[in-house]
Amino acid sequence: MRILFMPFSAPSHYLPMVPLLWAFRAAGHHTRVVGQPAIESAVVGSGTPMITVAASFDLLAEAQRDRGPLNSPDSDPIARFRAMTKVHTALARTITADTVSLCRDWRPDLVVGDPLMLAAPIVAGHAGVPLVKQLWGPDIIRTFGYPGAGQPLDQWPESLRDLHAAYGLDPQPESGAGSVDPCPPGLRIGAAPSRIPMRYLPYNGATVVPPDLLAPPKKRRVLVTWGTMLIRREGLLGFPIADVVSALEDFDVEIVLAVTGRDRELTRDLPATVRVAEQLPLDAILPTCDAIVHHGGGGTLMTAACHGVPQVAITATPDVMASCAPMAAAGAGFEIPVAAATAERVTSAISEVLTNERIRSAADHLRHDMAAMPAPSEVVAHLTTSARQ
């Protein structure tokens, strides 16, 4: 079979798709990825072919026009997602045109799409093949309202309804034949229709890992990371990195700060006791960690949960707050809004995740539940059988 993957236009949205894509290829199926230039290096680095579409559409520039509602920690989540929908609809128009043309030559049998990729239902519908959505973490878009995730059609942008009509399709409140969901019960938000559970296998990219980071640490190790978000000198949207480091120095721990290459220069003023690791896949180091302090991104949240590592998430926007809330409710750590993230509160949370056995047990419980979910190979067998029917 031919499987077309349609990730959203950010590497962090492509990476969770990689284990399923590899499973399709290992089972003898042909795969292709279509996406914008922003994900080219991530796709090619994962060892799979990619076709670039919508190269002329500047998603970042379009999103910055709505910078207030999209990035303010105090923004109304519903308004935030409605603003996102307008930008994503404009993107979908360009991606659909390019990808429909592609599908005339490379005829897919199944489309696997990111829930945010509004072009995916149109591409699949026009090609006359099933669509399956793949979640990257907790189903937050269903909570806030998003086209294809249960949102009533009268709340969709008129331009998105018109885009469906242009390709002879009727928009549906619930797009796709099902949703591949990597969340165990303790991390789920609501009940996605036609849920297809799949074990979360972390893939954070490939790089050379320092051997000493794989060895058991001489003392407790705490990982600090803001994922792919720019650290900036003032920290995560106003919370200083120095305050996190200061809080950790109250404990007898080894501090590892994982950064992207563009952030390395912003770590020069940190104490020499902080080890800075550049471009380090979290999956490589988290098995050796006793705790993690992070920004609440879906990949970081899920990778830490997969390894049973207690978490302190300092969250800055409504989407990551909602994503991390189930982890905190499960007792596996803390979700602290950045507006309330005083040095005292962060220090207290770090102390709890390092010493409270109930928290550590809850984190380990999430790990066991995730390990018990069906492997990607099992999901491939299910999806191909369903597509043939």
Secondary structure, DSSP 8 states (H G I E B T S, - for coil): -EEEEE--SSHHHHGGGHHHHHHHHHTT-EEEEEE-GGGHHHHHHTT--EEE--TT--HHHHHHTTHHHHH-TTS-HHHHHHHHHHHHHHHHHHHHHHHHHHHHHS--SEEEE-TT-THHHHHHHHHT--EEEE-SSS-HHHHH--TTBT--GGGS-HHHHHHHHHTT----SB-SS-EEE---GGG--S--TTEEE-------------HHHHS--SS-EEEEE-TTS---TT-BTTB-HHHHHHHHTTSS-EEEEEE-GGGGGGGTTS-TTEEEEES--HHHHGGG-SEEEE---HHHHHHHHHTT--EEEEE-SHHHHHHHHHHHHTTSEEEEEGGG--HHHHHHHHHHHHH-HHHHHHHHHHHHHHHTS--HHHHHHHHHHHHH-
